[in-house]
Amino acid sequence: MSLEALFGGRIKDLESAQKRLKQVAQELGLALSDRNMTYNSRLAQELGKWAEAHGKGDAFHAAVFRAYFVDCLNIGKIDELVKLAKSLGLPEQEARSVLEQRTHKEAVDNDWARSREMRVMVVPTFMIGDQAVEGAQSYEILEKLLSSCEVKK
C-alpha cells in the first residue's frame, strides 16, 4: 500500500513529514530512504521469533529494518525474508519452512495479545512498571522516564 493511502489524508504534507523524519534519522546516524510504500511485517515478525531462537534475533531485526527503511524491499514476501535469513548465516530451507508452515504464528499472536492487554497502541512504547512513554522520544525524555522509575545509572 502506498504511504499516501495508509495515512489517508491524516498527514497533510507527507513530503515535508518524510523530510523531517529523514533529517532526524540522519542526526541519529540512521540510514533512511525516500520510500513511498508500506508492507505487511507479520511474516518478518514470525521469522524474527525463529531467528531469536537461533541467537540471531538482533542481527535479523537490524537486517529487516535496513531492508524496509533503506532498501525499500517488500518484507511481506517470503523470498525476501529467506534471503535476509540466509545473509545472516541462518539455514535457508528452515527459514522458508518456518514461513510457509507459520510455525511461529502463535508466538507472535501472543505478543500482540499482550500488547493489547497492556494497551500499547504506538510503536515504539517504552514501559517500566505502570509508566510509559509513547513514540520516538529524545534521550532526555527517556532519561526522565528511567529516573522517575528510580532506575540507577
C-alpha positions in Angstrom: 0.0 0.0 0.0 1.3 3.5 -0.7 2.1 5.7 2.3 -0.4 8.2 0.9 -3.2 5.6 1.1 -2.0 4.4 4.5 -2.2 7.9 6.0 -5.4 8.7 4.1 -5.1 12.4 4.3 -4.3 12.5 8.1 -0.8 13.9 7.2 -1.4 17.0 5.1 2.1 17.3 3.7 3.6 13.8 3.6 6.7 15.0 1.7 7.6 17.5 4.5 6.9 14.9 7.2 9.3 12.5 5.4 11.9 15.2 5.0 11.8 15.9 8.8 11.9 12.2 9.6 14.9 11.8 7.3 16.7 14.7 8.9 16.2 13.3 12.4 17.4 9.9 11.2 20.5 11.5 9.7 21.2 13.3 13.0 21.0 9.9 14.8 23.2 8.2 12.3 20.4 6.1 10.8 20.1 5.4 7.1 16.6 6.1 5.7 15.4 6.1 2.1 12.7 8.1 0.4 10.2 5.2 0.4 6.6 5.6 -0.7 5.2 2.2 0.1 4.5 0.2 3.3 4.5 -3.6 3.5 3.0 -6.0 6.0 5.6 -7.0 8.5 3.7 -10.0 10.0 5.9 -12.7 8.4 9.0 -10.8 9.3 7.8 -10.8 12.9 7.3 -14.6 12.8 10.7 -15.2 11.2 12.2 -12.8 13.8 11.0 -15.1 16.6 12.7 -18.0 14.8 15.9 -16.0 14.4 15.9 -15.1 18.1 15.7 -18.8 19.0 18.9 -19.2 16.8 20.7 -16.4 18.6 20.4 -14.1 15.6 17.4 -12.0 16.7 19.2 -8.6 16.9 21.0 -9.2 13.6 17.8 -10.3 11.9 15.8 -7.3 13.2 18.6 -4.9 12.1 18.6 -6.6 8.6 14.8 -6.2 8.3 15.0 -2.6 9.4 17.5 -1.9 6.7 15.6 -3.9 4.1 12.4 -2.0 4.8 13.5 1.5 5.6 16.7 1.8 3.5 16.4 -0.7 0.6 12.5 -0.4 0.3 12.1 -4.2 0.0 8.8 -5.8 0.5 9.3 -7.6 3.8 5.9 -9.3 3.4 7.4 -11.6 0.7 8.8 -15.0 1.8 11.6 -14.9 -0.8 12.9 -11.5 0.6 12.8 -12.8 4.2 14.6 -16.0 3.3 17.3 -14.0 1.6 17.7 -11.9 4.7 17.9 -15.0 6.9 20.5 -16.6 4.6 22.6 -13.5 4.6 22.9 -13.9 8.4 24.1 -17.5 8.1 20.7 -18.9 9.1 19.6 -22.1 7.3 17.7 -21.1 4.1 15.4 -24.1 3.8 14.5 -24.0 7.5 13.7 -20.3 7.2 11.4 -21.0 4.2 9.7 -23.8 6.1 9.1 -21.6 9.2 7.4 -19.0 7.0 5.4 -21.5 4.8 4.2 -23.5 7.8 3.7 -20.4 10.0 5.4 -22.2 12.9 5.9 -19.0 15.0 2.4 -17.6 14.3 1.1 -18.4 17.8 4.1 -16.7 19.5 3.5 -13.5 17.5 -0.2 -13.7 18.2 0.7 -14.0 21.9 2.9 -10.9 21.7 0.1 -8.9 20.0 -2.4 -10.1 22.6 0.0 -9.0 25.4 0.5 -5.6 23.8 -3.3 -5.1 23.6 -3.7 -6.2 27.2 -1.1 -3.6 28.2 -2.8 -1.0 26.0 0.2 -0.5 23.8 -1.1 1.4 20.8 2.1 3.1 19.5 5.4 1.8 18.3 7.8 2.3 20.0 6.4 2.3 23.5 8.8 2.3 26.4 7.3 0.8 29.6 8.6 0.5 33.1 6.1 -0.7 35.6 2.9 1.3 35.1 4.7 4.2 33.4 5.1 4.5 29.7 6.4 6.9 27.0 5.0 6.5 23.6 6.6 7.2 20.2 10.1 8.1 19.2 11.4 10.3 22.0 14.5 12.3 22.8 17.2 10.9 25.1 16.1 13.4 27.8 12.6 12.1 27.8 13.7 8.5 28.1 16.2 9.5 30.8 13.4 11.2 32.7 11.3 8.0 32.5 14.2 6.0 33.9 14.8 8.5 36.7 11.1 8.7 37.7 11.2 4.9 38.0 14.3 5.1 40.1 16.4 3.1 37.6 20.0 3.6 38.6 22.7 4.6 36.0 
